[in-house]
Amino acid sequence: MTVKQLRAFLAVARTLSFAEASNLIHLSQPALSLAIKKLEESLGGRLFTRTTRTIALTPEGEALLPIAQRLLAEWDNAEEQLQQRFALQLGKIAVAAMPSFAASLLPLGLLRYRERYPRINIEVHDVINEAVVEMVRQNRVEVGINFDPGVSDDLQFRPLFDDEFVAVLPPGHPLCNADQIEWRSLLAEDFITLQRPSSLRLMLEKQLNEAGLTPRIAFDAHQLATVGRMVATGLGVSAVPGLCRQQMQESGACCVPLAAPIISRSVGILTRRRHELSVAAQAMVEVLTETFSQ
């Protein structure tokens, strides 16, 4: 039983005339008769009684009529919804972003996306970097924004820009007005950082060790917001990606660029490899790339 056969059946049932039904659905009479014949064969019996002058529904045809009407209505509705989705007039997309990006740059990207596609609903998950990776990998979201997770067989990373680390200092610190600070000067003070196994801490320690530098860790915490407040209180200094600058300043700390060495992480868009994105997700990738690509 096909959609074409159901449309032919409904046209004949409504008009009780093959000639009128043929005009109604723009199908030749032979093709219409064949469609009805194929439908009857697939169902196992006649749906119409025919004489030289009249056509009438059989009891089985009467039983099929409301079913066919409902099936075609649902088909037409599904077809319309899919057409709207492909035209970005309807749909929903889920995006995961690490908090430093979600709270600083993402709103601008969402605004531009909304201006172009106002009827697409957007669900935002602001979760830690590691959770972004897992949500994309498990297909819980189509698009993630996070730091480069490294080589992966099942994930594809599209770089947007490099995010350089900045020093986080207590208010009133002598170096708050400096143009930049060398790492060696920063690490001479008590250092506050994230707890292991934070990928941010592991990466930072690795690059500092390669430069022959070792932080004197006095405190570690689970959230960057806590790190910012601890620094602002005067418990020590820290270093965070530049994306977190606003968050640190809102905590009461001051931020200064770091040098010797410059340490950065690539920020980009994460999707599943060998997995076709929905039209809405493809559009989101395009908007984010246009907005934030270095």
N, C-alpha and C positions, 0 to 999 in steps of 0.2 A: 504494500500500500504506500503510494507516494503522494507528495503534496500536489503534484500535477493531477493525479487521479482524483484526489479529494476535491480539488477546485472544479474539476469537470463534473463530478457527482453533484456538488452543491448547485452549480449553474443549472443543470438539468432539473434537479429537485425544485428549484425556485421557479423556473419558467415552464416546466413540463413541456418543453419543446426543444428538440435538438438544434433546430435552426436558430432560435433565439439564444439558446445557451452558447452556441458557437460564436455568435456576434458578441455576446456579453464578455467572454473571456478571450476573444481574438484567437480562436482555434478553428481550423477547418473541420467540417462535419465528419469526414473520415477519421481524422485524428481524435476528435471528441468521442466518436463511437468506439474507437480502439481503446481509449483510456478507460471508458466505462467497462468494456469487455474485460480488460486486464484486471480491473478492480474487482469485478464479480468473480473472476477466476481465482484471484488470490484469497478472497473471502469464502469462496465455496458455494455461491448461489446467486440467484438473480436479485437485483435491487430495484428493478423497474419491470412493470408489466407493459408490454407494447402491443398495440393494434395498429391498423393502418391509419386510424384517426386520433387515437389517444395514447397518452403515456401516464402512468400512475406509479407511485411508490408501492413496493411490496411491504409487508409487515417488517421484514428485515431492513428494507430501505428506510422506513419510518424510524426504526430503532437507531440506524446509523446517523440520521440527519443531525440530532443535537450533538452527537459525539464529534462528527465532522466539523460542525460549526465551532465547537470549543477548541478542537485541535488546530484548526486554521487560525483562529483568533490568537491562540498562544504562539503559533509559528510566526504570524505577522508581528506580534509584539516583540518576540525574541529577535526577529530580523531587524526591526526598527531600532531596538536597543543596541544591537551590535553595530549597525550603521552609525549611530550616534557616538558610540565608543571610538570607532575608527576615525570619525570626524572630530574627535575630542570635544563632543558636546555632552558627554555623559561618562561617568566612570569614577574610579577611586584609585589612589596610589598610596602606598605606604613607604615612608622614607625613614632610615635610621641615620643619626648623626651623632658624633661624639659631642659631649656638652660644650666644649670650648668653641666648636664651630656652630652648633645649634643656637647658642646664646649670643653669638656675635655676627656672623656673616649670613647664616642660613635665612633669616627673615627677609633679607634683600632678594635672595634668589626666589623665595616663595612668592614675594610680591610681584616679581616680574613674570613668574609662571602664572599667577592668578590673573594678571592683567591680560594675558594671552588666552588662557583657558579657564574662564571663570566658573564653568560648570563641573570642573573636576574637583572632587573632594580629596583633601590631602591629610594623611595621618602621619604625624611626626613622632618618632621615638628618639628621645635624647638619652642615650645610654653610653657607657664607657666604651673606649676604643675596641676592646676585645669582644664586647657584646655586639657591636656593629658587625664585626666579621661573622660571628655565629648566626646572627639573624639573617644575613644575606645567604650564608651557606645553607641554612635550613629552609630557605625560601619563605621566610616570614615577612621579609620586605624585598622589593625588587632592587632598590637603590640604597646604597650606604655611602656616607661621607666620613672618611677617617684617615689616619696615617697609613702609609704604605705597609701592608702586612707581610711583605716579602713574597718570594716566588711561591705560587700555589697552582696545583693542577686544576682545581675546580673554581677558582676565582680570577676575575680580571680587574686590574687596577688601572685607572686612567688618571695620571697626575694632573693636578690643577696648578699648584704653586708650592714653593718651599717655605716652610714656616720656621723662622730662626728663633732660638731661645733668647730670652731676655732675663736680666737680673731682677729679682724682687727684693726690695729693701724696706726697712721700717721708715716711717715718715720722719723727716729731719735727719736722716743719715747723711754724712758728709759727701757721699757720692751720688746723692739723688739728682744733683744738677749736672752731673758729668755727661759728656756726649756719648761715651761708651766706657765699659769697664772690662778689664782683662779677667779671664777666669781665675788666674792665680790670685788676684787681689780678692775676688769674691770668696774663694774657697779658704781664705785665711780665717774666715769667721765661721761661727757655728752654722751648720747647714741644715735646712729643713726640706724634706722631700717626701715623695709618695712611698707607701709600703710596697715591698715585694709581694706578689710577682708582677707588679705594674710594668707593662711593656715600656712605658715612658722612663721609668727609673732604670730598668735594665739597659735600655739603649743609651741613656745619658752616662751611666757608669762605664759602659763599654768604650764610648768615644772619649771620655775623660781619661780612662786608663791608657788608651792608645796615645794620648797626648802627654802622658806621664803625670797626670793630675789625679789626686784622690780627695774627694770631699770628706770633711770631718762632720759626719752626720750626728746631730744632737737630738733631732726629733724626726719621726716619720708619721704620716697620717694617711688615711684611706681616701680622702677627698681633697681636691685642689682648693676648694673653698676653705677648708680647715687650715691648709697650708698658708693661704693668704692671710687669714686672721691671726695665725701664730706669728707670722712675720710682722704684721701691722702692730702686734702687741709688743714686739721688741725681743722675741725669743731667738731670733737668728735671721739668716737670709736664705733665699732660695733662687731657683731658676726654673722658668716654665716656658712652654712654647708661646710665641708672640700672640697667638689667638686668645690666650688667657689674660692678656694685658688688661683689658677692661674689667674682668672679674677681679683681678688682683687690686686694681685701683679702687674699685668699689668696696673692697675689704679694708681700705685705708692704707695700703702699701704703695710704694712708688716703683716704677719700672724703668730700666735703663738697658740699652742694647749691649750685648756681650761680644767680645772679640778674643782672638788668640787662645783657642781657635774659635771660628764661627761654627756653631753646631746647629743643624737644622734637620727637619723631617719633612718628607714630601706628603702633602695633603691631596687627596683625590677622591674619585668616585669609584666605588666598589660594586661590581655586579657578578652574577654567576657566569662562568665560562660555558660556552656551548648551550646557552639558554636564551631563547629569543624573548626580548622584553615586550611588554604590552606597549601599545601606541602611546599611552599616557606616560609610561616610564621612559620611553625613548625621548619624548618631548622634555621630560624633566632633566635627563642627562644633557640634552642640547642647551637648555636654559642655564643650567649650572656651569656648563663649560663656557658659554658665551659670557657669563657674569663674572666668573672667578678665574678663568684660565690665565696663567701668567704670561 
